Amino acid sequence: MADVRAFPGIHYNPARVANLSEVISQPYDKITLEMQRRYLEQHQFNFVRLILPGGEDPYTSSARTCEEWLQNGVLVREAEPAFYILEEEFVIDGQRLQRKGFIGAIRVEEFEKGTVLPHEFTHSGPKADRLALLHATKKDYEQIFFLYPDPEGEIDRLLVTEREPDMVATDEYNVVHRLWLVKDKERIRALHQAMQSRVVLIADGHHRYETALNYRQEMEKKGAVSEDAALRFKSAAFFKITDPGLVILPTYRLLKNIAIDKETALSRLQKWFTVQPIPEERAKVELERYKDGHAFVLYWGKNSGYLLNLRDKSAVEQYIPAGKSSDYKELDVAILHALVIEGVFGITPDEVEGRVLYERYWQDTVARVDRGEAQCALFLNPTRPEQVQALAAKKERMPQKSTDFYPKLISGMVFMDIREGAVLR
């Protein structure tokens, strides 16, 4: 069902860039201004110059820079299609983990066809930005993150590596990224055929998938597009959904332009939650302790933290829209948005994009409230992989930023050309 193909990748030339660790970056939507400045200072060929270019016309700047790097040998283009086995090794909560998958190009199809399953809704702004970059560069710079089933280990056997990797880079979070090029035609054919029987799930990168879909549809309106055209495909990294190295972190919410004060909010919350003041140093531990229930932490500034435990589940039926499955109603993120963000704070789904901010790290979230960037923050436990799988199978989408798979796919290891005339066979 999934049409996943090898592609002739573009990557850094080791003769010009000896240390890949100096030129890779986090994905564009995770790069802060401080990170961007650090990347620019770190190396003249850092990948951030392509995915987050500067200047009055940033998109044209990215296209020009990419072409210059190709012409002067900073970047090289593989002559033949390849798959790229990807292994990532990292430490989280004191535990060393690995996850192993591969990078390929998947045919971009409408979700209604049922081959590619989303699990989150998206915002419009990031899609417009990435679409403009695609138009200018004709390059697919960054992979998205897919999950696939492999209960019998068929794909596992095709990803066995017996030699040193072709590329190695370590990012600023001490995640080691290893890449092996697979050019053997028999192995390429076997992996392509093995993926044809799979339905795949977007774990991370919904905006970029929908951008690729929009781009393909735009190009089709301009004229005939070959069935094998590279622009019909999106580069992606694929991992087994039961990989023990699959980690999901929570994404915390910050609320701004709130129309009610703290006392009013606490009063409304007490209708459905037990509300307990909690010291900041205990908040994270207590939230984790209630991970099997429905608990949240509200932070309204220094010495104003509260542990919220849901005690009236009838509110879930009242506020979560009719037609949602029982699995959806068990999601902490769905309860948080329906009962708290909308039910208590009055922020409707249409207003979320402008009034709800997102943050990965606990202390950074606290700091943003303390600096006045938002009036309060809401902390929650992470969504579990089996919940993502169950909802995707039912074709139900979660609220935006329901999952944060860790580590993020690094940018700058390999990318794909989608210019007119480029084909994948």
C-alpha positions as CSV (number, residue, x, y, z in Angstrom):
1,M,0.0,0.0,0.0
2,A,2.8,2.4,0.9
3,D,5.0,3.3,-2.2
4,V,8.4,3.9,-0.6
5,R,11.3,4.3,-2.9
6,A,15.1,4.9,-2.8
7,F,16.3,8.2,-4.0
8,P,19.6,9.8,-5.1
9,G,20.4,11.8,-2.0
10,I,22.2,15.1,-1.7
11,H,24.6,15.3,1.3
12,Y,27.7,17.0,2.6
13,N,31.0,16.2,0.9
14,P,33.4,14.7,3.5
15,A,36.3,16.2,1.6
16,R,34.9,19.7,2.3
17,V,33.1,19.1,5.6
18,A,35.1,16.8,7.8
19,N,32.9,17.1,10.9
20,L,29.2,16.6,10.2
21,S,28.4,17.5,13.8
22,E,29.3,21.1,13.0
23,V,26.8,21.5,10.1
24,I,23.7,19.5,11.2
25,S,20.9,21.3,12.9
26,Q,17.6,20.6,14.7
27,P,14.5,20.7,12.4
28,Y,13.4,24.2,11.4
29,D,10.4,24.4,13.7
30,K,12.5,23.6,16.8
31,I,15.2,26.2,16.1
32,T,15.0,29.3,18.4
33,L,16.7,32.6,17.5
34,E,19.5,31.8,19.9
35,M,20.0,28.4,18.3
36,Q,20.0,29.9,14.8
37,R,22.7,32.4,15.8
38,R,24.8,29.6,17.3
39,Y,24.5,27.5,14.2
40,L,25.5,30.4,12.0
41,E,28.6,31.0,14.1
42,Q,29.4,27.3,14.4
43,H,30.2,26.7,10.7
44,Q,29.9,28.6,7.4
45,F,28.1,25.7,5.8
46,N,25.7,24.9,8.6
47,F,22.4,23.5,7.3
48,V,20.4,26.3,9.0
49,R,21.4,28.5,6.1
50,L,19.2,26.4,3.9
51,I,16.2,25.6,6.1
52,L,16.0,29.0,7.9
53,P,17.7,31.4,5.5
54,G,18.0,35.2,6.2
55,G,17.8,38.2,4.0
56,E,15.0,40.2,2.4
57,D,14.1,37.3,0.2
58,P,14.9,34.2,2.4
59,Y,13.5,31.6,0.0
60,T,15.5,32.8,-3.0
61,S,18.5,33.0,-0.7
62,S,18.2,29.4,0.3
63,A,17.9,28.3,-3.4
64,R,21.0,30.3,-4.3
65,T,23.0,29.0,-1.4
66,C,22.1,25.4,-2.1
67,E,23.1,25.8,-5.8
68,E,26.4,27.4,-4.8
69,W,27.2,24.6,-2.4
70,L,26.5,22.0,-5.1
71,Q,28.6,23.8,-7.7
72,N,31.6,24.3,-5.4
73,G,31.5,20.7,-3.9
74,V,30.3,21.5,-0.4
75,L,27.3,19.2,-1.2
76,V,27.4,16.2,-3.5
77,R,24.6,14.3,-5.3
78,E,24.5,10.5,-5.3
79,A,24.5,9.2,-8.9
80,E,22.2,6.3,-8.1
81,P,19.1,5.9,-5.8
82,A,19.7,4.6,-2.3
83,F,17.9,3.9,1.0
84,Y,19.7,5.2,4.1
85,I,19.6,3.1,7.2
86,L,19.4,5.4,10.2
87,E,20.4,4.6,13.8
88,E,20.1,7.1,16.7
89,E,21.6,6.5,20.1
90,F,20.6,8.7,23.1
91,V,20.3,8.9,26.8
92,I,17.0,9.9,28.5
93,D,16.3,9.7,32.2
94,G,19.6,8.0,32.7
95,Q,18.8,5.2,30.3
96,R,20.7,4.7,27.0
97,L,18.4,3.8,24.1
98,Q,18.7,3.2,20.4
99,R,16.2,3.3,17.6
100,K,16.8,2.0,14.1
101,G,15.0,2.7,10.9
102,F,15.6,3.9,7.4
103,I,15.2,7.0,5.2
104,G,13.4,6.8,1.9
105,A,10.8,8.7,-0.2
106,I,7.1,7.9,0.2
107,R,4.5,8.7,-2.4
108,V,2.4,11.6,-1.2
109,E,-1.3,10.7,-1.2
110,E,-4.5,12.2,0.2
111,F,-5.3,10.9,3.6
112,E,-8.7,9.6,2.3
113,K,-6.8,6.8,0.5
114,G,-5.9,5.3,3.8
115,T,-2.2,4.5,3.1
116,V,-0.8,7.3,5.2
117,L,-2.5,8.0,8.5
118,P,-2.3,11.3,10.3
119,H,-2.8,11.7,14.1
120,E,-2.8,15.4,14.6
121,F,-4.4,18.5,13.2
122,T,-2.1,21.2,11.9
123,H,-1.8,25.0,11.8
124,S,-1.9,27.0,8.6
125,G,1.1,29.3,9.1
126,P,4.0,26.7,9.0
127,K,2.5,25.1,5.8
128,A,2.6,28.5,3.9
129,D,6.2,29.1,4.9
130,R,7.4,25.7,3.9
131,L,5.5,25.8,0.7
132,A,7.2,29.0,-0.3
133,L,10.5,27.4,0.4
134,L,9.7,24.4,-1.8
135,H,8.6,26.6,-4.7
136,A,11.9,28.6,-4.5
137,T,14.4,25.7,-3.9
138,K,12.8,22.6,-5.5
139,K,14.5,20.8,-2.7
140,D,13.0,18.5,0.0
141,Y,15.4,19.5,2.8
142,E,14.0,17.7,5.9
143,Q,12.5,14.3,6.5
144,I,9.3,13.6,8.4
145,F,8.9,10.8,10.9
146,F,6.8,7.7,10.0
147,L,5.9,4.6,12.0
148,Y,5.2,1.2,10.4
149,P,4.1,-2.2,11.7
150,D,6.6,-5.1,11.5
151,P,5.3,-7.8,13.7
152,E,7.3,-10.6,12.0
153,G,10.6,-8.6,11.8
154,E,10.7,-8.7,8.0
155,I,12.0,-5.1,7.8
156,D,14.3,-5.6,10.8
157,R,16.2,-8.2,8.9
158,L,16.7,-5.8,5.9
159,L,18.2,-3.1,8.2
160,V,21.0,-5.2,9.6
161,T,24.3,-3.4,9.3
162,E,27.7,-5.1,9.3
163,R,30.1,-2.3,8.5
164,E,31.0,1.1,9.8
165,P,28.4,3.8,9.0
166,D,29.0,6.2,6.0
167,M,28.1,9.2,8.1
168,V,28.1,10.0,11.8
169,A,27.1,13.2,13.6
170,T,26.5,14.1,17.2
171,D,24.0,16.9,17.9
172,E,23.9,19.4,20.8
173,Y,21.8,17.0,22.9
174,N,24.5,14.3,22.6
175,V,22.3,12.2,20.3
176,V,24.5,10.2,18.0
177,H,23.1,9.8,14.4
178,R,24.6,7.1,12.2
179,L,23.7,6.7,8.5
180,W,24.5,3.8,6.1
181,L,23.8,4.1,2.3
182,V,22.1,1.1,0.8
183,K,22.8,0.9,-2.9
184,D,22.4,-2.8,-3.5
185,K,19.6,-3.2,-5.9
186,E,18.3,-6.5,-4.5
187,R,18.1,-5.0,-1.0
188,I,16.4,-1.9,-2.3
189,R,13.8,-4.0,-4.1
190,A,13.2,-6.1,-1.0
191,L,12.7,-3.1,1.2
192,H,10.4,-1.4,-1.4
193,Q,8.3,-4.6,-1.6
194,A,8.1,-5.1,2.1
195,M,6.7,-1.5,2.6
196,Q,4.0,-2.1,0.0
197,S,2.0,-4.2,2.4
198,R,2.1,-1.5,5.2
199,V,-0.1,1.3,6.3
200,V,2.1,4.0,7.8
201,L,1.5,6.6,10.5
202,I,2.8,10.1,10.6
203,A,4.5,10.4,14.0
204,D,6.0,13.9,13.4
205,G,5.9,16.2,10.5
206,H,2.2,16.6,9.6
207,H,2.8,20.2,8.4
208,R,5.6,19.1,6.0
209,Y,3.6,16.2,4.7
210,E,0.6,18.4,3.9
211,T,3.0,20.9,2.4
212,A,4.3,18.3,0.0
213,L,0.7,17.3,-0.8
214,N,-0.2,20.9,-1.5
215,Y,2.9,21.3,-3.7
216,R,2.1,18.2,-5.7
217,Q,-1.5,19.4,-6.3
218,E,-0.3,22.8,-7.4
219,M,2.1,21.3,-9.9
220,E,-0.6,19.0,-11.3
221,K,-2.8,22.0,-11.9
222,K,0.0,23.5,-14.1
223,G,0.2,20.5,-16.3
224,A,0.9,16.8,-16.5
225,V,3.1,15.3,-13.9
226,S,4.8,11.9,-14.4
227,E,3.7,9.2,-12.0
228,D,7.4,8.7,-11.1
229,A,8.1,12.4,-10.7
230,A,10.1,13.1,-7.5
231,L,7.7,15.9,-6.6
232,R,5.1,13.2,-6.0
233,F,7.2,11.9,-3.1
234,K,8.3,13.1,0.3
235,S,11.6,12.1,2.0
236,A,10.9,10.5,5.4
237,A,12.5,8.4,8.1
238,F,10.6,5.2,9.0
239,F,10.7,3.4,12.3
240,K,8.9,0.3,13.7
241,I,6.1,1.3,15.9
242,T,7.2,-1.2,18.5
243,D,10.8,-0.1,18.5
244,P,11.9,0.0,22.2
245,G,13.7,3.3,21.5
246,L,10.5,5.0,20.6
247,V,10.1,7.8,23.1
248,I,7.2,10.4,23.3
249,L,7.6,13.5,25.4
250,P,4.7,15.9,26.4
251,T,4.4,19.3,24.8
252,Y,3.4,21.9,27.4
253,R,0.8,24.7,26.8
254,L,1.2,28.4,27.6
255,L,-1.9,30.6,27.5
256,K,-1.9,34.3,26.6
257,N,-4.6,37.0,26.4
258,I,-6.6,35.3,29.1
259,A,-9.9,37.0,29.9
260,I,-10.2,35.7,33.5
261,D,-8.0,36.0,36.6
262,K,-6.4,33.2,38.6
263,E,-9.1,33.1,41.3
264,T,-11.9,32.7,38.7
265,A,-9.9,30.0,36.9
266,L,-9.4,28.0,40.1
267,S,-13.0,28.3,41.0
268,R,-14.1,27.0,37.6
269,L,-11.5,24.1,37.8
270,Q,-12.8,23.0,41.1
271,K,-16.1,22.0,39.4
272,W,-14.4,19.0,37.8
273,F,-10.9,18.7,39.4
274,T,-9.4,18.4,42.8
275,V,-7.1,21.5,42.9
276,Q,-4.1,21.2,45.2
277,P,-1.4,23.9,45.6
278,I,2.0,22.4,44.9
279,P,5.5,23.7,45.3
280,E,7.3,24.1,42.0
281,E,10.1,21.6,43.0
282,R,7.4,18.9,43.6
283,A,5.2,19.5,40.6
284,K,6.9,17.4,38.0
285,V,7.2,14.4,40.3
286,E,3.6,14.6,41.4
287,L,2.4,14.9,37.8
288,E,4.4,11.7,36.9
289,R,2.8,9.9,39.9
290,Y,-0.6,10.4,38.4
291,K,0.3,9.4,34.8
292,D,-2.3,6.6,34.9
293,G,-5.1,9.0,35.7
294,H,-5.9,12.4,34.2
295,A,-3.8,15.0,36.0
296,F,-2.3,18.3,35.0
297,V,-0.3,21.1,36.6
298,L,-1.3,24.7,36.3
299,Y,1.5,27.3,36.8
300,W,0.5,30.9,37.2
301,G,3.8,32.3,38.3
302,K,6.1,32.0,41.3
303,N,4.5,30.2,44.3
304,S,1.4,29.7,42.2
305,G,1.4,26.1,41.1
306,Y,-1.6,23.7,41.3
307,L,-2.0,20.0,40.8
308,L,-5.3,19.3,39.0
309,N,-6.8,15.8,39.3
310,L,-9.9,15.0,37.3
311,R,-12.6,13.7,39.6
312,D,-15.7,14.2,37.5
313,K,-15.4,12.2,34.2
314,S,-18.9,13.2,33.2
315,A,-17.4,16.5,32.1
316,V,-15.5,14.6,29.5
317,E,-18.7,13.5,27.8
318,Q,-20.1,17.0,28.1
319,Y,-17.2,18.9,26.6
320,I,-15.5,16.5,24.2
321,P,-17.5,16.7,20.9
322,A,-20.0,14.0,20.1
323,G,-18.8,11.2,17.8
324,K,-15.3,11.0,19.4
325,S,-14.3,7.4,20.4
326,S,-13.7,6.2,23.9
327,D,-9.9,6.1,23.1
328,Y,-10.0,9.7,22.2
329,K,-11.8,10.6,25.4
330,E,-9.0,8.9,27.4
331,L,-6.3,11.2,26.0
332,D,-4.9,13.7,28.5
333,V,-4.3,16.2,25.7
334,A,-7.9,16.0,24.5
335,I,-9.2,16.4,28.1
336,L,-6.9,19.3,28.6
337,H,-8.0,21.2,25.5
338,A,-11.8,20.5,25.9
339,L,-12.2,20.9,29.7
340,V,-9.4,23.3,30.6
341,I,-8.4,25.4,27.6
342,E,-11.9,25.8,26.2
343,G,-14.2,24.9,29.1
344,V,-12.4,27.0,31.8
345,F,-10.4,29.6,29.9
346,G,-12.8,30.0,27.0
347,I,-10.2,29.6,24.2
348,T,-12.1,28.0,21.3
349,P,-10.5,25.7,18.8
350,D,-10.5,28.6,16.3
351,E,-8.5,30.7,18.7
352,V,-5.9,28.2,19.7
353,E,-3.4,29.1,17.0
354,G,-3.2,32.7,18.2
355,R,-3.5,32.2,22.0
356,V,-1.8,28.9,22.8
357,L,1.9,28.6,22.7
358,Y,3.9,25.4,22.9
359,E,7.1,24.4,24.8
360,R,9.0,21.1,25.2
361,Y,11.0,21.7,28.4
362,W,9.6,22.2,31.9
363,Q,12.0,24.9,33.1
364,D,11.7,26.8,29.8
365,T,7.9,26.8,30.1
366,V,8.2,28.2,33.7
367,A,10.6,30.8,32.5
368,R,8.3,32.0,29.8
369,V,5.5,32.6,32.3
370,D,7.9,34.3,34.6
371,R,9.0,36.6,31.8
372,G,5.4,37.5,31.0
373,E,5.3,35.8,27.6
374,A,2.1,34.1,28.8
375,Q,-0.1,34.4,31.8
376,C,-0.1,30.7,32.8
377,A,1.1,27.3,31.7
378,L,-0.4,23.9,31.7
379,F,1.7,20.7,32.1
380,L,0.6,17.2,31.2
381,N,1.9,13.7,30.9
382,P,3.0,12.3,27.5
383,T,0.7,10.5,25.1
384,R,1.6,6.8,24.9
385,P,2.6,5.1,21.6
386,E,-0.3,2.7,21.8
387,Q,-2.7,5.6,22.1
388,V,-1.3,7.2,18.9
389,Q,-1.7,3.9,17.1
390,A,-5.2,3.3,18.2
391,L,-6.4,6.7,17.2
392,A,-4.7,6.6,13.9
393,A,-6.3,3.3,13.1
394,K,-9.7,4.9,13.7
395,K,-8.7,7.9,11.6
396,E,-9.2,10.2,14.5
397,R,-6.9,13.2,14.8
398,M,-5.6,14.6,18.1
399,P,-5.3,18.3,18.9
400,Q,-2.2,20.0,17.6
401,K,1.1,19.2,19.3
402,S,-0.2,16.0,21.0
403,T,3.0,14.1,20.6
404,D,6.7,15.0,20.7
405,F,8.8,12.1,19.6
406,Y,12.3,12.2,21.0
407,P,14.9,12.7,19.7
408,K,13.9,14.8,16.7
409,L,15.1,13.8,13.3
410,I,18.3,15.8,12.7
411,S,18.5,18.0,9.6
412,G,21.4,18.0,7.2
413,M,22.4,14.3,6.9
414,V,20.7,13.8,3.5
415,F,18.0,15.5,1.4
416,M,16.2,15.1,-2.0
417,D,15.9,17.0,-5.2
418,I,12.3,17.5,-6.5
419,R,12.9,19.8,-9.4
420,E,10.8,19.3,-12.5
421,G,12.2,16.4,-14.5
422,A,13.6,14.5,-11.5
423,V,12.1,11.0,-11.2
424,L,12.3,8.1,-8.8
425,R,12.1,4.6,-10.2
